[in-house]
Amino acid sequence: MQADFVIIGSGSAGSAMAYRLSEGGKHSVIVIEAGGTDFGPFIQMPGALAWPMSMKRYNWGYLSEPEPNLNNRRITAPRGKVIGGSSSINGLVYVRGHAEDYNRWEALGATGWAYADVLPYFKRMETSEGGEEGWRGTDGPLHVKRGPVKNPLFHAFIQAGRQAGFETTEDYNGSKQEGFGLMEQTIYRGRRWSAANAYLKPALKRPNVQLVYGFANRIVIEDGRAVGVEIERRGVTEVVRANREVIVSASAFNSPKLLMLSGIGPAEHLKSMGIEVKADRPGVGANLQDHMEFYFQQVSTKPVSLYSWLPWFWQGVVGAQWLLSKRGLGASNQFEACAFLRSAPGLKQPDIQYHFLPVAISYDGRAAANTHGFQVHVGYNLSKSRGNVTLRSPDPKADPVLRFNYMSHPEDWEKFRHCVRLTREIFSQTAFDHYRGPEIQPGEKVQTDDEIDAFLREHLESAYHPCGTCRMGRADDPMAVVDPECRVIGLEGLRVADSSIFPHVTYGNLNGPSIMTGEKAADHILGKTPLPRSNQEPWVNPRAAVSDR
Ligand SMILES: Cc1cc2nc3c(=O)[nH]c(=O)nc-3n(C[C@H](O)[C@H](O)[C@H](O)COP(=O)(O)OP(=O)(O)OC[C@H]3O[C@@H](n4cnc5c(N)ncnc54)[C@H](O)[C@@H]3O)c2cc1C
């Protein structure tokens, strides 16, 4: 097995690269994937999203170490283990991120990744249905749309935002990412439009692309150059050779793990594991960032929520309708309204994200309230808390050690308390008068800072957006792992391109930014001139200095 480019991981970034690197037929590409097929309704039916994210078959199933600020709870940290990676098990929400996110990347040393640089790549990758003209892609592989927005609770949420004095936006992925609006979904013709469906499967139709199902143990390095990947396949250890380059796209937990197993990482840690040091890069595994969120749930006094559809029989009806027609409730992820708000005056960009759901239920579907209800997933998205990923053992099969240090920055507590109080303000608007019953959680008794903190300690969850563990930066930055062309600093023939290279977590969900990273990395790998910078200026709230709305 040998190819010009060997990509480890067929996830959001890996699939996009397989597609772009093989375009034109000049270069051969092998993609190595530890998971299996994405066939079947659990993955393909958007409404079934709670299933694949909790199924062992599709998920690496990691847990954090006990988190000291969260009552020592071990937080679930799912990652896709299937073609399409996490884009095959995610919530299908599509958010590009705010312009300031990418300007921050550049300020942190990722030269050439400012908003003006990445906007053309977001356009190249998308086919947007209903997005803002001039700001969105029209012929890219990734189809993006809005839901049918039939449930009156979605409209109540947006109206409540307006009543509270916040902005609304026609397209938060366009010029204006602030305010209440309709949420976008990676769904096409009723199916989950994962990176596998959008990029990998079309790429595999080309003769120069091959998918190899196997578990990558380590990168083979000879004389300071990556020359291949050692994999385990059906119990046999083999090497996949790379004529030109190896590209690691195994995501924020497994990319640093693979580098460390290959001798690239903090020297002391590698030595303590008995691993020969090939490159002392202390930044490998550091800078772990994530988004946290909690569910704010309210009883609905009108029987309009999705609660009626939760019994098995009705879920079967939804599934059957979807199988026959690709329509109905099964064809949406039910996240159809959202908000992007600033937590305080004086902020350059919004920092609190709302997903609205017309039912009161946990993300993985396991805990549903026993009543009609509605909820928001709400969280502060620009936390300064940082964690790390380290090796548990030199055995490639061992789970990595994940320490997030969630809520270790005092500002996190302030911001999350604000999320509780702000949500109460939004739900108390007259738009919800017809629907608002008692608060399910946090619950009306939770009022003081101490009470809110106790609630948060017990109920905060990951929003599943880990990133930053092979951080991109200047080649002379000792904590950077890859340079702005995604080359691993200190070695030849090796790149990392996926959510692990983000210098800073973006605002919003991470699938879009991960795919964009794969798109742009492909141009760097091929030595192409990057797409011309955009001169479009995003909207800035004229009241930003004096008001949070
Ligand atoms: C449950 C869940 C819900 C989410 N919801 C949303 C959402 O609604 N919207 C959104 O935008 N984002 C969401 N995200 C986040 C988003 O999907 C991810 O951030 C993004 O897909 C990460 O892309 P990636 O390319 O970094 O890695 P991934 O897509 O995770 O790809 C990594 C790939 O590498 C493979 N791999 C890893 N190790 C090895 C190995 N040793 N050998 C071979 N292959 C290996 C994996 O199996 C996987 O296929 C969610 C994530 C999860 C887990």
The ligand as a Gaussian input file, in Angstrom:
#p B3LYP/6-31G(d) Opt

LIG

0 1
 C      -21.666000      14.159000      19.454000
 C      -21.120000      15.345000      18.728000
 C      -21.978000      16.370000      18.365000
 C      -21.479000      17.483000      17.675000
 N      -22.354000      18.405000      17.181000
 C      -21.907000      19.315000      16.277000
 C      -22.818000      20.087000      15.515000
 O      -24.035000      19.975000      15.623000
 N      -22.291000      20.967000      14.624000
 C      -20.952000      21.131000      14.449000
 O      -20.541000      21.983000      13.663000
 N      -20.077000      20.406000      15.171000
 C      -20.525000      19.469000      16.025000
 N      -19.641000      18.652000      16.662000
 C      -18.197000      18.881000      16.457000
 C      -17.684000      18.537000      15.065000
 O      -18.412000      17.496000      14.480000
 C      -16.209000      18.196000      15.179000
 O      -15.550000      19.257000      15.826000
 C      -15.540000      17.972000      13.824000
 O      -16.242000      16.992000      13.099000
 C      -14.087000      17.576000      14.029000
 O      -13.501000      17.299000      12.802000
 P      -12.049000      16.689000      12.716000
 O      -11.702000      16.613000      11.269000
 O      -11.154000      17.422000      13.622000
 O      -12.160000      15.215000      13.329000
 P      -13.192000      14.029000      13.154000
 O      -14.300000      14.413000      12.243000
 O      -13.541000      13.536000      14.492000
 O      -12.344000      12.923000      12.357000
 C      -11.286000      12.177000      12.905000
 C      -11.255000      10.837000      12.198000
 O      -10.027000      10.181000      12.484000
 C      -10.284000       8.818000      12.728000
 N       -9.190000       8.308000      13.568000
 C       -8.847000       8.735000      14.810000
 N       -7.804000       8.011000      15.278000
 C       -7.496000       7.118000      14.321000
 C       -6.508000       6.086000      14.222000
 N       -5.648000       5.833000      15.217000
 N       -6.473000       5.359000      13.090000
 C       -7.334000       5.599000      12.053000
 N       -8.293000       6.541000      12.116000
 C       -8.369000       7.286000      13.227000
 C      -11.623000       8.840000      13.444000
 O      -12.236000       7.578000      13.460000
 C      -12.361000       9.891000      12.644000
 O      -13.004000       9.333000      11.530000
 C      -20.087000      17.559000      17.391000
 C      -19.230000      16.542000      17.768000
 C      -19.733000      15.431000      18.417000
 C      -18.798000      14.328000      18.788000

